[in-house]
Amino acid sequence: MASSMLLLSACAMGPDYQRPELDIPQQYLDELQQADGQNVGLKHWREFYLDPELQRLIEHALDQNLDLEGVRSRLLAARAGVTVTDAELYPVVGLNASGERALDSALTSTDPVEEDTFYIAGTVSWELDLWGANRRRSEAELANFISSQEALNLATISLISDVAGRYYEWLDIEQRYQISLNTAALRKKERDLARLRKQNGVISGLQVRQAEVEYQSAKVTLPDLDYERSEKANQLRILLGEFKYPLTPKTEAQLKAEGPLFPDSFAVGIPSQMLSQRPDVKTAEQALITANANVGVAKTAFFPKFTISGSYGSESSNLSDIFDSEGVTWSLLGGITAPIFNSGKISAQYDIAQEEAKQAMLKYRSTVLAAYFEVNDAMNSFRRSELAIEAQQELVEASTEYTRLAMLRYRNGVSSSLDLMDAQRNLFSAELTLSLVKRDRLLSMITLYRALGGGVLTSEEMQTELEKE
């Protein structure tokens, strides 16, 4: 009999989880280095984001961001949920103590007297987990806890990439704002010079108007850029969790002087590494584990439930005799409940659990598929930005030389002011576009790092999060 009970206690209803077979391609669809082993997604964010100022911003955001703090709270609640669920695997032991003084009614008793009753006993109750329902619930709750850990990882990745993205977007706007300021100041001088030359009869009023148009064309870009830089700074402060955080813009020369912003080169690994790197994929797998365990829980509802409860204590009419051996009282109760007729409720609940497991499977496959192409898109974007920045840099260099020659020809009276203004207009546009292309390259690197699951907490950092109160 004992061996039979041990055998029953070792089994659990429902299917044991096995990671589904996924037909993941061996390589991504791009030309970046792909090899099994280390890749940029495995680097700690401090090893990827090398700008000291950005590192300070990220560190501050990780400490102060309000949304991230909410995710941390849910993680701690999930950890407590594991304890609550696991407690069902063990007997519940308690203490029951009471004291009563009673007087019988004189209308129902010929000799009414006051009576004292004192009672103290230890109690125990236990639902035998013969079919593994509680173990499946514990399995599901553990998966939920791991999912909460991955949710914290996902929130951390998102926050880090958002801070980096907003930071470089803000610097780009500041750069374009400065370009527009410098261009407007230069064209104002040219307009003033044109007015002076008009007064001296050197040029016509048409050329003055042309200089005025060029000046206003540069000036008109300033209000929108000024609004954008303020808006982007505010978005950054929201991520930092502060109303007022001092932000000091840097020029491109200052950024270069401080060293590289990212690693010089990196590999992207192979697609199968997504399963262990990306928090969203791992979260989807934990949801599948939970759904799989819930199938087992639903299946146990078809079988009887066995409970054992008992108590051992003492009862006495005098408190001083409460521990007298003659006052010992005990009880032992065993119970069984089994479903007989429930109008198909249990069967329907089992069907629901199976369908939810199927849905979780489809969600997991969909998440892996989306993650694969997200990495592909990020790699393509990175490659495109590299090609675009080379071409745009060449355009700026050509426009700069064209403007220099147009200025010389204009000063020597060989060409008109229209040629000079056209050259300056092209250079202004090319410089603004170059700033945007450089920003896009930075953002593409951030997106690729994020797509590869870069920025997750280390095991030590996760343990620190769990130890927080």
Solvent accessible surface area in square Angstrom, and as a share of the most:
residue,aa,sasa,rsa
1,M,179,0.80
2,A,74,0.58
3,S,81,0.53
4,S,57,0.37
5,M,65,0.29
6,L,127,0.63
7,L,134,0.67
8,L,60,0.30
9,S,50,0.32
10,A,81,0.63
11,C,54,0.32
12,A,35,0.27
13,M,36,0.16
14,G,21,0.20
15,P,68,0.43
16,D,108,0.56
17,Y,54,0.21
18,Q,155,0.69
19,R,118,0.43
20,P,17,0.11
21,E,155,0.69
22,L,36,0.18
23,D,146,0.76
24,I,26,0.13
25,P,63,0.39
26,Q,147,0.65
27,Q,85,0.38
28,Y,8,0.03
29,L,122,0.61
30,D,29,0.15
31,E,140,0.63
32,L,33,0.17
33,Q,120,0.53
34,Q,32,0.14
35,A,47,0.37
36,D,113,0.58
37,G,34,0.33
38,Q,148,0.66
39,N,7,0.04
40,V,1,0.01
41,G,3,0.03
42,L,86,0.43
43,K,68,0.29
44,H,43,0.19
45,W,11,0.04
46,R,97,0.35
47,E,100,0.45
48,F,1,0.01
49,Y,0,0.00
50,L,58,0.29
51,D,2,0.01
52,P,59,0.37
53,E,35,0.16
54,L,0,0.00
55,Q,34,0.15
56,R,137,0.50
57,L,0,0.00
58,I,1,0.00
59,E,64,0.29
60,H,42,0.19
61,A,0,0.00
62,L,20,0.10
63,D,89,0.46
64,Q,85,0.38
65,N,11,0.06
66,L,136,0.68
67,D,115,0.60
68,L,4,0.02
69,E,93,0.42
70,G,27,0.26
71,V,18,0.11
72,R,20,0.07
73,S,68,0.44
74,R,152,0.55
75,L,1,0.01
76,L,43,0.21
77,A,66,0.51
78,A,8,0.06
79,R,90,0.33
80,A,54,0.42
81,G,18,0.18
82,V,25,0.14
83,T,95,0.55
84,V,104,0.60
85,T,21,0.12
86,D,44,0.23
87,A,56,0.43
88,E,99,0.44
89,L,46,0.23
90,Y,140,0.53
91,P,58,0.37
92,V,100,0.58
93,V,115,0.66
94,G,33,0.32
95,L,132,0.66
96,N,73,0.37
97,A,66,0.51
98,S,67,0.43
99,G,53,0.51
100,E,108,0.48
101,R,171,0.62
102,A,45,0.35
103,L,117,0.58
104,D,69,0.36
105,S,56,0.36
106,A,76,0.59
107,L,174,0.86
108,T,120,0.70
109,S,32,0.20
110,T,147,0.85
111,D,102,0.53
112,P,51,0.32
113,V,70,0.40
114,E,113,0.51
115,E,100,0.45
116,D,38,0.20
117,T,50,0.29
118,F,48,0.20
119,Y,50,0.19
120,I,47,0.24
121,A,3,0.03
122,G,34,0.33
123,T,45,0.26
124,V,61,0.35
125,S,48,0.31
126,W,99,0.35
127,E,71,0.32
128,L,30,0.15
129,D,25,0.13
130,L,12,0.06
131,W,48,0.17
132,G,0,0.00
133,A,15,0.12
134,N,10,0.05
135,R,65,0.24
136,R,11,0.04
137,R,97,0.36
138,S,18,0.12
139,E,48,0.22
140,A,11,0.08
141,E,43,0.19
142,L,86,0.43
143,A,2,0.01
144,N,66,0.34
145,F,27,0.11
146,I,55,0.28
147,S,21,0.14
148,S,20,0.13
149,Q,33,0.15
150,E,13,0.06
151,A,42,0.33
152,L,1,0.01
153,N,12,0.06
154,L,71,0.36
155,A,25,0.19
156,T,3,0.02
157,I,4,0.02
158,S,25,0.16
159,L,11,0.05
160,I,3,0.01
161,S,7,0.04
162,D,41,0.21
163,V,0,0.00
164,A,0,0.00
165,G,6,0.06
166,R,75,0.28
167,Y,2,0.01
168,Y,3,0.01
169,E,31,0.14
170,W,9,0.03
171,L,9,0.04
172,D,8,0.04
173,I,8,0.04
174,E,24,0.11
175,Q,51,0.23
176,R,29,0.11
177,Y,32,0.12
178,Q,84,0.37
179,I,23,0.12
180,S,0,0.00
181,L,66,0.33
182,N,86,0.44
183,T,19,0.11
184,A,8,0.06
185,A,52,0.40
186,L,93,0.46
187,R,5,0.02
188,K,86,0.36
189,K,142,0.60
190,E,37,0.17
191,R,27,0.10
192,D,57,0.30
193,L,96,0.48
194,A,11,0.08
195,R,104,0.38
196,L,94,0.47
197,R,66,0.24
198,K,90,0.38
199,Q,145,0.65
200,N,107,0.55
201,G,63,0.61
202,V,90,0.52
203,I,24,0.12
204,S,59,0.38
205,G,31,0.30
206,L,121,0.60
207,Q,42,0.18
208,V,20,0.12
209,R,168,0.61
210,Q,32,0.14
211,A,4,0.03
212,E,31,0.14
213,V,90,0.52
214,E,10,0.05
215,Y,20,0.08
216,Q,77,0.34
217,S,51,0.33
218,A,0,0.00
219,K,90,0.38
220,V,104,0.60
221,T,38,0.22
222,L,28,0.14
223,P,87,0.55
224,D,96,0.50
225,L,13,0.06
226,D,59,0.30
227,Y,141,0.54
228,E,62,0.28
229,R,67,0.24
230,S,57,0.36
231,E,66,0.30
232,K,34,0.15
233,A,9,0.07
234,N,78,0.40
235,Q,57,0.25
236,L,0,0.00
237,R,55,0.20
238,I,130,0.66
239,L,30,0.15
240,L,0,0.00
241,G,27,0.26
242,E,63,0.28
243,F,203,0.85
244,K,178,0.75
245,Y,36,0.14
246,P,111,0.70
247,L,26,0.13
248,T,105,0.61
249,P,64,0.40
250,K,31,0.13
251,T,68,0.39
252,E,54,0.24
253,A,73,0.56
254,Q,92,0.41
255,L,20,0.10
256,K,140,0.59
257,A,89,0.69
258,E,90,0.40
259,G,26,0.25
260,P,82,0.52
261,L,34,0.17
262,F,12,0.05
263,P,22,0.14
264,D,142,0.74
265,S,92,0.60
266,F,31,0.13
267,A,17,0.13
268,V,1,0.01
269,G,0,0.00
270,I,31,0.16
271,P,1,0.00
272,S,56,0.36
273,Q,28,0.12
274,M,5,0.02
275,L,20,0.10
276,S,77,0.50
277,Q,18,0.08
278,R,19,0.07
279,P,3,0.02
280,D,36,0.19
281,V,0,0.00
282,K,58,0.25
283,T,40,0.23
284,A,9,0.07
285,E,13,0.06
286,Q,23,0.10
287,A,49,0.38
288,L,8,0.04
289,I,27,0.14
290,T,35,0.20
291,A,11,0.09
292,N,20,0.10
293,A,0,0.00
294,N,57,0.29
295,V,8,0.04
296,G,0,0.00
297,V,28,0.16
298,A,15,0.12
299,K,70,0.29
300,T,8,0.05
301,A,31,0.24
302,F,87,0.36
303,F,65,0.27
304,P,37,0.23
305,K,98,0.41
306,F,60,0.25
307,T,61,0.35
308,I,71,0.36
309,S,36,0.23
310,G,11,0.10
311,S,26,0.17
312,Y,138,0.53
313,G,11,0.11
314,S,8,0.05
315,E,87,0.39
316,S,19,0.12
317,S,67,0.44
318,N,82,0.42
319,L,115,0.57
320,S,106,0.68
321,D,59,0.31
322,I,16,0.08
323,F,166,0.69
324,D,66,0.34
325,S,90,0.58
326,E,166,0.74
327,G,17,0.16
328,V,65,0.37
329,T,47,0.27
330,W,171,0.60
331,S,60,0.39
332,L,134,0.67
333,L,121,0.60
334,G,58,0.56
335,G,31,0.30
336,I,106,0.54
337,T,93,0.54
338,A,55,0.43
339,P,54,0.34
340,I,169,0.86
341,F,169,0.70
342,N,52,0.26
343,S,93,0.60
344,G,41,0.40
345,K,123,0.52
346,I,24,0.12
347,S,52,0.34
348,A,49,0.38
349,Q,81,0.36
350,Y,44,0.17
351,D,74,0.38
352,I,97,0.49
353,A,9,0.07
354,Q,77,0.34
355,E,90,0.41
356,E,85,0.38
357,A,18,0.14
358,K,120,0.51
359,Q,108,0.48
360,A,13,0.10
361,M,57,0.25
362,L,101,0.50
363,K,129,0.55
364,Y,0,0.00
365,R,101,0.37
366,S,62,0.40
367,T,18,0.11
368,V,8,0.05
369,L,109,0.54
370,A,62,0.48
371,A,1,0.01
372,Y,11,0.04
373,F,94,0.39
374,E,70,0.31
375,V,0,0.00
376,N,4,0.02
377,D,91,0.47
378,A,3,0.03
379,M,0,0.00
380,N,69,0.36
381,S,39,0.25
382,F,12,0.05
383,R,94,0.34
384,R,126,0.46
385,S,0,0.00
386,E,41,0.19
387,L,94,0.47
388,A,28,0.22
389,I,34,0.17
390,E,103,0.46
391,A,62,0.48
392,Q,20,0.09
393,Q,64,0.29
394,E,116,0.52
395,L,90,0.45
396,V,16,0.09
397,E,103,0.46
398,A,61,0.47
399,S,7,0.05
400,T,67,0.39
401,E,75,0.34
402,Y,94,0.36
403,T,18,0.11
404,R,120,0.44
405,L,79,0.39
406,A,4,0.03
407,M,42,0.19
408,L,80,0.40
409,R,120,0.44
410,Y,46,0.17
411,R,175,0.64
412,N,113,0.58
413,G,64,0.62
414,V,93,0.53
415,S,18,0.11
416,S,50,0.32
417,S,7,0.04
418,L,98,0.49
419,D,64,0.33
420,L,9,0.04
421,M,17,0.07
422,D,55,0.29
423,A,0,0.00
424,Q,14,0.06
425,R,107,0.39
426,N,66,0.34
427,L,29,0.14
428,F,20,0.08
429,S,62,0.40
430,A,4,0.03
431,E,54,0.24
432,L,32,0.16
433,T,50,0.29
434,L,16,0.08
435,S,11,0.07
436,L,58,0.29
437,V,19,0.11
438,K,49,0.21
439,R,59,0.21
440,D,39,0.20
441,R,69,0.25
442,L,27,0.14
443,L,38,0.19
444,S,4,0.03
445,M,8,0.03
446,I,7,0.04
447,T,62,0.36
448,L,1,0.00
449,Y,2,0.01
450,R,89,0.32
451,A,1,0.00
452,L,5,0.03
453,G,2,0.02
454,G,2,0.02
455,G,3,0.03
456,V,50,0.29
457,L,29,0.14
458,T,53,0.31
459,S,86,0.56
460,E,123,0.55
461,E,59,0.27
462,M,20,0.09
463,Q,94,0.42
464,T,73,0.43
465,E,19,0.09
466,L,19,0.09
467,E,113,0.51
468,K,83,0.35
469,E,195,0.87
